């Protein structure tokens, strides 16, 4: 079983930056793929970014490519989502998630953080 605790959300002006953190724990979490999703009001939960614990390979949604970067610190058992040049349309609740294999579908993930609100003002 994997436990995820995320933090770092808040209010930021358009063009600003935030860094989200997701701390992982569990007996076998290092073998999992980590991903970020976001969900705006009345919208479906959408894929944002993905990273492997071991190799660090990453993947991004087209809407955030070039602006967001996900990384991991194995010593701290933590993954990060660095969000630069934020736009109002980035406003959403952001979730980290864990899965045994690469996927862009939230239905494939069975371990989730509690979510953190990101609000970008114009």
KETI-753986 format. One record per atom (N, C-alpha, C, CB): x, y, z; residue in one letter. Coordinates in pm, whole numbers, plus 50000, padded with zeros to 5 digits. Glycine has a CB too. Layout:
REM residues N
XYZa/...
END
This chain:
REM residues 122
500844988350000x/500005000050000x/500895012450000x/499044999950122x/500435022949931x/501165035449919x/500335046649979x/501515038549771x/500975055050059x/500335066850115x/500975079350053x/500455067050270x/500145088950014x/500615100949948x/500085113250021x/500185101149800x/500965122650050x/500595135150113x/501175146450031x/501095135750260x/500325155249980x/500785166049895x/500565179649959x/500095165349761x/501365189249912x/501325202749965x/501865212349860x/502125203750096x/501745225349888x/502335235449803x/501375243849723x/503255229149711x/500085240849728x/499115248749656x/498945262549716x/497795241649652x/498235271049644x/497995284549693x/497485293549583x/499245290249752x/497505306449611x/497055316849519x/498255323849459x/496135326949591x/498255325249327x/499365331649258x/498825339749141x/500395321049209x/499515350349106x/499135358548992x/499545351848862x/499755372449002x/498845354948756x/499205349748624x/500655353148592x/498265355348516x/501365343248540x/502785344848511x/503685340648624x/503065358848477x/503125338048741x/503895333948856x/504165319148859x/503195338048980x/504765314548969x/505185300648982x/504775294849116x/506695299548964x/504575281749117x/504345274049238x/505045260649224x/502835272149266x/505415254749336x/505955241249337x/505135232549430x/507435241249377x/504555222049375x/503805212349453x/504715200849494x/502595207249375x/504475195449613x/505235184149663x/504295172749695x/506045188149787x/504775160549675x/504015148549707x/504955138749776x/503375142249579x/504765136849905x/505585127749984x/504945113949986x/505785133050127x/505745103849953x/505235090149942x/505815081250051x/505565084449804x/505035071750093x/505495061650187x/504785048450160x/505255066250332x/505395037650204x/504855024350182x/505965014450156x/503875024450066x/505655001850166x/506674991550155x/507284990450017x/506104978450195x/506524993349913x/507004991449776x/506745003449686x/506364979149716x/506675015449743x/506345027249663x/507375030249556x/506175039149751x/508635026549579x/509705029849484x/509545022749351x/511035026349544x/508725012649342x/508485005549217x/507315011449138x/508224991049245x/506685021749190x/505495027549128x/505845039049034x/504535032349235x/504925041548942x/504935053548860x/504095064148932x/504375050748716x/504615076448935x/503905087548998x/503355096848891x/504825095149095x/502185102348917x/501555111248821x/500865122748891x/500555103448734x/500645133448815x/499875144948861x/498635146548774x/500735157848856x/497505148948839x/496245151848773x/495685164848830x/495235140248790x/494745170648756x/494065182548808x/492595182048769x/494725195348754x/491795188548852x/490355188548830x/489795202248864x/489665177548914x/489265208948762x/488595221748779x/487125219348811x/488745230448652x/486435229448866x/485015227648897x/484205223248776x/484435240548952x/483375213248796x/482495207848693x/483245201948574x/481565218448645x/484505198948592x/485325192848488x/485785178948532x/486545201748454x/486185170948435x/486745157948464x/488185159348513x/486675148848342x/488655149248581x/490035149148627x/490965146148509x/490225138748741x/491915155148482x/492765154248364x/494215151748401x/492645166948280x/494885144548314x/496305141748330x/497125154348314x/496755131148230x/498175155848396x/499085167148389x/500505162648359x/499045174948519x/501045153648440x/502435149448425x/502635135848491x/503395159848487x/503735129348456x/504015115748502x/505525113948516x/503425105248406x/505945106048613x/507365103548635x/507555089848699x/507985114448723x/508655083248661x/509045070648723x/509925073248844x/509765061648623x/509715065648950x/510565066949068x/512015063249038x/510025058149180x/512225052348965x/513575047148947x/514375054848842x/513505032648909x/513875055748720x/514625061848610x/514425076748597x/514255055248481x/513305082048646x/513025096148635x/512465100448502x/514245103548662x/512095091148416x/511485094648288x/510175102048310x/511245081948203x/509915112148227x/508745120648246x/507895121448120x/509175134548287x/506635125448140x/505705127648032x/504755138748076x/504925114647995x/504275146947978x/503455158548010x/502275159847917x/504295171148005x/501205165547970x/500085169347886x/500495181047797x/498855172947971x/499915181747678x/500265192547586x/499985206347645x/499495190847456x/498975207547727x/498575220347781x/499595226347878x/497255219047850x/500475218047934x/501455222748031x/502885221047985x/501265215648162x/503095214847872x/504445212047822x/505215225147801x/504375204047690x/506425225447853x/507245237347845x/507065246947961x/506955244547720x/506015245148040x/505765253648156x/505915246048288x/504385259648147x/505495233348289x/505555225248410x/506685215148399x/504215218048433x/507295211948512x/508335201848519x/508125193348643x/509745208448521x/508105180148626x/507995171248740x/509345164448763x/506885160748717x/509675162548888x/510945156448926x/510775148749055x/512055167148940x/511815141549095x/511735134149221x/513045134949297x/511365119649195x/512935133949428x/514075133349518x/513945120249595x/514125145849615x/514715110349554x/514595097049614x/514955097049763x/515465087249540x/515905105349800x/516325106049940x/515195110950029x/517535115049955x/514335119449976x/513215124950052x/511895118050023x/513085139650024x/511915108049935x/510705100849896x/509605110449850x/510185092350013x/510005120249771x/509105131049732x/509205133749583x/509425143749812x/508065135949520x/508015140749383x/507515155049383x/507105131649295x/507915162649281x/507585176749273x/506955179949139x/508835185249296x/506135190149140x/505615196049018x/505915210949022x/504075193349001x/506915214948944x/507265229048933x/506425235348823x/508795230848904x/505635245148858x/504705251448766x/505135265948743x/503245250848819x/505545268948621x/505985282348584x/505025288448483x/507395282048527x/505065301748474x/504205309048380x/502755304448391x/504705307048236x/502255304548512x/500905299748537x/499865308648471x/500645298948687x/498775302348427x/497685309048361x/496395306748440x/497525304048216x/495415315648426x/494145313648497x/493505300048467x/493175324548460x/493675294848347x/493105281948314x/493805270248383x/493165280048166x/494905272848452x/495555262648534x/494875260948669x/497015266148554x/493945269648702x/493245268948830x/492505255648842x/492265280748845x/492785248248950x/492185235148971x/492685229549103x/492525225448854x/492085218649144x/492645210549251x/493635200849188x/491525203049332x/494845200649239x/495885191949186x/496085179949277x/497205199749170x/496165168149216x/496315155649288x/497565148349240x/495075146849270x/498295142349333x/499305132649293x/498735118649309x/500595134349377x/499255109349231x/498725095749229x/499845085949200x/497605094449126x/499625073349235x/500605062849214x/499965050949145x/501235058449348x/500755044649058x/500295033048982x/501475024048953x/499585037448851x/501195011548920x/502255001948889x/502785003648747x/501744987948907x/502085010648660x/502485011848521x/502095025448467x/501865000648437x/502715029348355x/502425042048290x/500995042648241x/503385044348175x/500325053548271x/498965055848225x/498635070548235x/497955047448305x/497765075448146x/497255089048151x/495825089648202x/497335095348015x/495255078248234x/493875077648278x/493795077148430x/493175065448218x/493005086048491x/492865085348637x/492215072448685x/492065097148685x/491485065648598x/490845053148636x/491845042048665x/489895048748527x/493065043448617x/494085033148636x/494865034848766x/495045033348521x/494645045648837x/495395048648958x/494555045449082x/495835063348960x/495155038349175x/494435034249294x/494975040249423x/494455019449304x/496025048449414x/496545055449530x/496595070349498x/497955050149570x/496005078449585x/495845092749561x/496195101149682x/494425095749518x/496765112849656x/496905122849759x/495575129649784x/497955132949721x/495555138449885x/494315144849925x/493925156549836x/494425149550067x/494825161149752x/494575172449665x/494995185549727x/493135172949628x/495435194849644x/495805208249690x/495315218449587x/497335209449712x/494715229249635x/494105239249548x/495155248649492x/493045247149623x/495125250549361x/495945260449293x/495005270349226x/496905253749189x/495145283049261x/494315293549204x/495205304049140x/493395299949312x/494975306949013x/495765316548938x/494875328348902x/496395310148810x/495195340048951x/494415352048925x/494925359248801x/494445361349046x/494025365948731x/494385373248611x/494885387148644x/493205373948517x/
END
